[in-house]
Amino acid sequence: MSGAGTAAARLDALAIRDFRNLEHVELELPASGMLLVGENGQGKTNFLEAIYYLQLLRSMRGARDQDLVRFGAPGFHLRARVASDRVNEIGIGFERAGKRKRVRLDGVVSDRLADAVGALPVAMFSPSDVELVAGGPALRRRFLDIMLAVTSRGYLRALQRYRAALVRRNAALRDAARQSASRADARVGVWEEPLAEHGATLWAERDAWVESATDRFAELARAIGGDTLAIRYASAAPMAGGDGDRRAILVQLFEQQRSADLRFGLTRSGPHRDDLLITIAGTDGAPRDLRVFGSAGQQRTGAIALRLLEAATLHDRRSGPPLVLLDDPFAELDVPRTRRIVDLLSESGLGQTILAVPRGSDIPGGMPRLQRFRITAGVLHGE
């Protein structure tokens, strides 16, 4: 594999067919990256989404695969030549008929799609990141899950198995009304051990990351906006004194809540309901929920600090800087915050960068000079 040592992840060549409004795109990318200029609605974000798809095998915007296919086309296909610590070539095809997806890594069809997750490490910044702070807990859990899944195979396996067990326990809870109490109780209980086993892994790795990132998050927030922000992992099953067997704690939690879950037909506690709390110091110094008490600028500061931490985590765990996608990320920021963020990106050892903006004048000072392309109605042109 390429990318040994501390080499940056790099996208050397990309071919896109029938993805969103991109009918056919094929280009070689400069090692430093590229600048993509185009008015809103022309396909800038679609282009970035296609690249991000190479990491996650799903839409960064939560869209279904069939909704990513260009109107009237039978499916989409992505092909990339990359430099990473895992592979050199990635190919992904999806057929609308049958909803079938196939992945090739270095020319070999991958039997398990999970093997391709994180093949090309990517960090993305956009104005919508503010929802990481302003939105609900599910968005913050997704942030943690994506970052940890693409940097830890063990986390990815635990996440998949936890979700599978959760689906089955919830199905058993919904079926309980048609069964005797003892049979329903047994059918629900059988899924609690795998839920606890894999949930303990999720809980431990999320908690460990948050603990390792706490000081750096506070430093970044102060550097970006001068704000006193903090992060904390919030679990429905707190550890006594910070120690204990997470698996045993979750087993006990699921057992204790089983009767209530049977009434509601839903597993209401566990790592799938935990949260990454982001707080701001009040005038009395006490922490308050940034989602409720923070200004728009403070919330953006928190979101950008999280994204910078994500990029740093990918850098540390994947032996070099990730590919960085910037989707007009400075559009709603004031000049001082923009300047500080550009400085922080540069200090972090920025690797290959793809910056997408509506106009060339939207490029902030301090950004590296990048080869310019223009996109119009899904068609790329070099400039």
Secondary structure as GFF3:
##gff-version 3
##sequence-region A 1 383
A	DSSP	beta_strand	10	19	.	.	.	ID=ss1
A	DSSP	beta_strand	22	28	.	.	.	ID=ss2
A	DSSP	beta_strand	33	37	.	.	.	ID=ss3
A	DSSP	alpha_helix	44	56	.	.	.	ID=ss4
A	DSSP	three_ten_helix	65	67	.	.	.	ID=ss5
A	DSSP	beta_strand	75	83	.	.	.	ID=ss6
A	DSSP	beta_strand	89	95	.	.	.	ID=ss7
A	DSSP	three_ten_helix	97	99	.	.	.	ID=ss8
A	DSSP	beta_strand	100	105	.	.	.	ID=ss9
A	DSSP	beta_strand	108	109	.	.	.	ID=ss10
A	DSSP	three_ten_helix	113	116	.	.	.	ID=ss11
A	DSSP	beta_strand	122	125	.	.	.	ID=ss12
A	DSSP	three_ten_helix	127	130	.	.	.	ID=ss13
A	DSSP	alpha_helix	131	134	.	.	.	ID=ss14
A	DSSP	alpha_helix	137	149	.	.	.	ID=ss15
A	DSSP	alpha_helix	153	175	.	.	.	ID=ss16
A	DSSP	three_ten_helix	176	178	.	.	.	ID=ss17
A	DSSP	alpha_helix	181	189	.	.	.	ID=ss18
A	DSSP	alpha_helix	192	225	.	.	.	ID=ss19
A	DSSP	beta_strand	229	234	.	.	.	ID=ss20
A	DSSP	three_ten_helix	240	242	.	.	.	ID=ss21
A	DSSP	alpha_helix	246	264	.	.	.	ID=ss22
A	DSSP	three_ten_helix	271	273	.	.	.	ID=ss23
A	DSSP	beta_strand	275	281	.	.	.	ID=ss24
A	DSSP	beta_strand	287	289	.	.	.	ID=ss25
A	DSSP	alpha_helix	290	293	.	.	.	ID=ss26
A	DSSP	alpha_helix	296	317	.	.	.	ID=ss27
A	DSSP	beta_strand	323	327	.	.	.	ID=ss28
A	DSSP	alpha_helix	335	347	.	.	.	ID=ss29
A	DSSP	beta_strand	353	357	.	.	.	ID=ss30
A	DSSP	three_ten_helix	360	362	.	.	.	ID=ss31
A	DSSP	beta_strand	371	376	.	.	.	ID=ss32
A	DSSP	beta_strand	379	382	.	.	.	ID=ss33
###
